[in-house]
Amino acid sequence: MTGRERMLKTLAFEPVDRPPTFESLFDLTEEKFGLPWPDVDWEKCSRDDKLRAVDQCVPIYAKIVEAYQWDAMIVWRPWSDPLAVKAVKEAMGDEVLVGTMVGPSGWGFDYISGFHDWETFAVQLHERPHELHDIAEKMTQDVFALTDQLADAGCDFVLLLNDVGCNRGIFIRPEQFAELVTPYTQRQAEHIARRGMIPMWHSDGNLMSILDQILSFGVKLLHSIDPMAGMDIAEVKRLTYGKMAIMGNVQNSLLQYGPKEAIRESAEYCLTHAAPGSGYVFAESNSVFNGIPLENYEYMLEVFREFCDRQD
């Protein structure tokens, strides 16, 4: 079974030989392979410089897939870039799903902190909500335009990024979320699917108060099921099974600081409660960023392989 086949069956809740695995990003390439990512300003470089840098990235992506038996690849260097997606897709063929991240795709922590400000948002929320809807519509049109380009490049899936949660809950009340975020995300997911790609959605934080709304988005997978915010993957699986696949939940802070016994416990909990019946992608709960010891990520995968071997 190829990684692509394994992913597609998992998203459809069909039997697989093992749960698929991949990560939203992996920054430890220099430590693992002796290959640093190109040092380039992706937004400002020329097309020729970008193509040269992408050519450097493609074999690194291939090495990650080979070393860790990933079943999908998110092209994150450069981010949301059709040229890069096309190059990686051509190199990997149909062995794995190839996609990228698009976002922030709606109102949430990232957009407000990066492109807006909290005081203005609070005033608009209570006094001029139409202005927030205008911006949400602009974000949605931008998502449409970018995902059209990604579809033309052969992209298999799009992970919509919108961090709307923290450890205590979401950034606005659920009824406000239903007005400001849900209808726009539904349209984005519909557009992505209409263009032949698989829509997925990412948010950290405690999302239990809006899980029913997330199910209404029409996305095929939810990442990252944040355990540090109290997201119990057993309960999430119970509520979403057969409707939306889930990915993640191995506690990221344990990969950073250990100990290995705790990494094992977190990984085994995820696999025991989420893997049965398909519909689960094994991953940690954020990304494999610089600062995470490589040996801890590889230990997590060792636990994963042991689990898979026991299922044979």
C-alpha positions in Angstrom: 0.0 0.0 0.0 1.5 3.4 -1.0 1.4 6.3 1.3 -1.2 8.0 -1.0 -3.4 5.0 -0.8 -3.1 4.7 3.0 -4.0 8.4 3.4 -7.0 8.2 1.1 -8.3 5.1 2.8 -7.8 6.6 6.2 -9.7 9.8 5.3 -12.5 7.5 4.1 -12.4 5.4 7.3 -11.5 2.3 5.3 -9.2 -0.4 6.7 -5.4 0.3 6.3 -2.4 -1.8 7.0 -1.2 0.8 9.5 -2.1 4.4 10.5 -0.5 6.9 8.2 2.0 9.4 9.6 3.5 12.8 8.6 4.0 16.2 10.2 3.0 19.7 9.3 6.7 20.6 9.1 10.1 19.1 9.9 12.9 21.6 10.6 15.6 19.2 11.8 17.0 18.4 8.3 20.5 19.7 9.0 20.8 17.5 12.1 19.3 14.5 10.4 20.8 14.7 6.9 23.4 17.4 7.1 21.2 19.4 4.7 20.0 22.9 5.8 17.0 24.5 4.1 18.0 27.2 1.6 18.6 30.6 3.2 16.4 32.7 1.0 13.7 35.4 1.4 10.9 33.6 -0.4 8.6 36.6 -0.6 11.3 38.9 -2.1 13.4 36.7 -4.3 13.1 36.6 -8.1 11.4 33.7 -9.8 14.7 32.3 -11.0 16.2 32.4 -7.5 13.0 30.8 -6.1 13.2 28.0 -8.7 16.9 27.4 -7.8 16.0 27.3 -4.1 13.0 25.0 -4.7 15.4 22.6 -6.5 17.4 22.5 -3.3 14.3 21.7 -1.2 12.9 18.9 -3.3 15.6 16.3 -2.4 15.3 17.2 1.2 11.5 16.5 1.1 12.3 13.2 -0.5 14.8 12.3 2.2 12.3 13.1 4.9 9.7 10.8 3.3 12.2 8.0 2.8 13.7 8.2 6.3 10.5 8.4 8.2 8.1 6.6 5.8 5.7 9.6 5.7 2.5 9.1 3.8 2.0 12.7 2.9 4.1 15.8 2.5 3.2 19.4 3.3 5.3 21.8 1.2 6.2 24.5 3.7 9.3 25.9 2.1 8.2 28.0 0.4 4.8 28.4 2.1 1.6 28.1 -0.1 3.6 28.3 -3.3 2.3 26.6 -6.5 5.8 26.4 -8.1 7.1 24.5 -5.1 4.1 22.2 -4.9 4.4 21.4 -8.6 8.1 20.6 -8.2 7.6 18.3 -5.2 4.5 16.6 -6.8 6.5 15.9 -10.0 9.4 14.4 -7.9 7.2 12.2 -5.7 4.6 11.2 -8.2 1.7 9.3 -6.7 3.6 7.6 -3.9 2.4 10.1 -1.2 -0.2 12.9 -1.0 1.4 16.3 -1.6 -0.2 19.5 -0.3 0.6 22.8 1.4 -0.7 25.1 4.1 -2.8 28.2 3.4 -3.5 30.8 6.1 -4.4 32.5 8.2 -7.6 31.7 6.5 -10.0 33.5 8.8 -10.4 35.5 12.0 -8.3 34.0 14.8 -5.2 34.7 16.8 -2.7 34.7 13.9 -4.6 37.1 11.8 -5.5 39.5 14.6 -1.9 39.5 16.0 -0.2 39.7 12.6 -2.4 41.9 10.5 -4.9 43.6 12.8 -5.0 44.5 16.5 -7.0 43.3 19.4 -8.4 46.6 20.5 -9.8 47.4 17.1 -11.1 43.9 16.7 -13.0 44.2 20.0 -14.6 47.5 19.1 -15.6 46.1 15.6 -16.9 42.9 17.1 -19.4 44.9 19.3 -20.0 48.0 17.3 -19.2 47.4 13.6 -19.4 43.7 12.9 -20.0 44.3 9.2 -16.3 45.5 9.0 -15.2 42.1 10.3 -17.4 40.3 7.7 -15.9 42.5 5.0 -12.4 41.4 6.0 -13.4 37.7 6.3 -14.8 37.9 2.8 -11.6 39.3 1.5 -9.6 36.5 3.2 -12.0 34.0 1.6 -11.5 35.5 -1.8 -7.8 35.3 -1.3 -8.0 31.7 -0.3 -10.1 31.0 -3.5 -7.5 32.7 -5.7 -4.5 30.9 -4.1 -6.1 27.5 -4.0 -7.0 27.8 -7.7 -3.3 28.2 -8.4 -2.5 25.3 -6.2 -5.1 23.1 -7.9 -3.5 24.0 -11.3 -0.1 22.9 -9.9 -1.4 19.5 -9.0 -1.8 20.0 -5.3 -3.6 17.0 -3.5 -4.7 18.7 -0.3 -4.8 22.1 1.4 -4.4 22.5 5.2 -6.2 25.7 6.1 -4.5 27.4 9.0 -6.5 29.3 11.6 -5.5 29.2 15.2 -8.7 30.1 17.0 -8.1 28.4 20.3 -6.0 28.7 23.5 -5.8 26.4 26.5 -9.1 27.8 27.9 -11.1 27.8 24.8 -11.6 29.9 21.6 -11.0 33.6 21.1 -14.7 34.6 20.8 -18.0 33.1 21.9 -19.2 30.0 19.9 -22.2 32.0 18.6 -19.9 34.7 17.4 -17.6 32.1 15.8 -20.7 30.8 14.0 -21.1 34.1 12.3 -17.5 35.2 11.7 -15.6 32.0 11.0 -17.8 29.0 10.2 -19.6 30.2 7.0 -16.4 31.5 5.5 -14.5 28.3 6.3 -17.4 26.2 4.8 -17.1 28.1 1.6 -13.3 27.7 1.5 -13.6 24.0 2.1 -16.3 23.7 -0.6 -14.1 25.6 -3.1 -11.0 23.4 -2.3 -13.0 20.2 -2.8 -14.6 21.5 -6.0 -11.1 22.1 -7.4 -10.3 18.4 -6.8 -8.3 18.8 -3.6 -8.8 17.6 -0.1 -9.7 20.3 2.5 -8.1 20.0 6.0 -8.1 22.4 8.9 -5.6 23.3 11.6 -6.0 25.0 15.0 -4.3 24.6 18.3 -6.1 25.1 21.6 -9.3 23.7 23.2 -11.9 23.4 20.4 -14.5 21.3 22.2 -17.0 24.2 22.3 -17.0 24.5 18.5 -16.4 20.9 17.5 -19.9 20.6 16.1 -19.2 23.7 13.9 -15.8 22.2 12.7 -17.7 19.1 11.6 -19.9 21.4 9.6 -17.0 22.9 7.7 -16.8 20.0 5.3 -13.1 19.4 5.9 -11.8 15.9 5.8 -9.2 16.1 8.6 -8.7 18.2 11.8 -5.1 18.9 13.0 -3.7 19.1 15.8 -6.0 17.9 18.7 -4.0 19.8 21.3 -3.5 17.8 24.5 -1.9 20.7 26.4 -5.3 22.4 26.0 -7.2 19.5 27.3 -8.2 17.9 24.0 -8.7 14.2 24.8 -8.3 12.3 21.5 -10.5 9.4 22.7 -13.4 11.8 23.1 -12.7 13.7 19.9 -12.5 10.4 18.0 -15.9 9.3 19.5 -17.5 12.6 18.4 -16.0 12.8 14.9 -15.7 9.2 13.8 -17.1 8.5 10.4 -17.4 12.3 9.7 -13.9 13.8 9.8 -10.5 12.2 10.3 -8.2 13.5 13.0 -4.4 14.0 13.2 -1.9 14.7 16.0 -2.3 14.7 19.8 1.1 13.4 20.8 2.1 16.1 23.2 4.6 18.5 21.6 6.1 19.7 24.9 7.1 16.2 25.7 9.1 16.0 22.5 10.8 19.2 23.5 11.7 18.2 27.1 11.0 14.5 27.5 11.3 12.2 29.3 11.1 9.3 26.9 8.7 7.4 29.2 6.2 10.3 28.9 6.6 10.4 25.1 5.8 6.7 25.0 2.8 7.1 27.2 1.4 10.0 25.1 2.0 8.2 21.8 0.5 4.9 23.0 -2.6 6.7 24.3 -3.1 8.3 20.9 -2.6 5.0 19.0 -4.7 3.0 21.4 -7.7 5.3 21.3 -7.6 6.9 17.9 -6.1 4.3 15.5 -8.7 1.6 15.7 -11.3 1.7 12.9 -9.1 4.0 10.7 -9.6 7.8 10.5 -6.4 8.7 12.4 -3.1 10.1 11.2 -0.3 9.7 13.7 1.6 12.9 14.5 2.7 15.2 17.3 0.4 18.1 18.3 2.2 21.0 16.6 5.3 20.6 14.3 8.8 19.3 14.5 10.5 22.7 14.8 14.1 23.6 15.7 14.7 23.0 19.4 13.1 19.6 19.5 15.7 16.9 20.0 15.9 14.7 16.9 16.2 11.6 19.1 12.9 12.4 20.8 11.0 12.6 17.5 12.6 9.4 16.3 11.7 7.7 19.6 8.1 8.7 19.1 8.3 6.9 15.7 9.9 3.9 17.3 6.9 3.7 19.6 4.7 4.0 16.5 6.5 1.2 14.7 6.2 -1.1 17.8 2.4 -0.4 17.8 2.1 -1.2 14.1 4.1 -4.4 14.5 1.8 -5.6 17.2 -1.2 -5.1 14.9 0.2 -7.5 12.3 
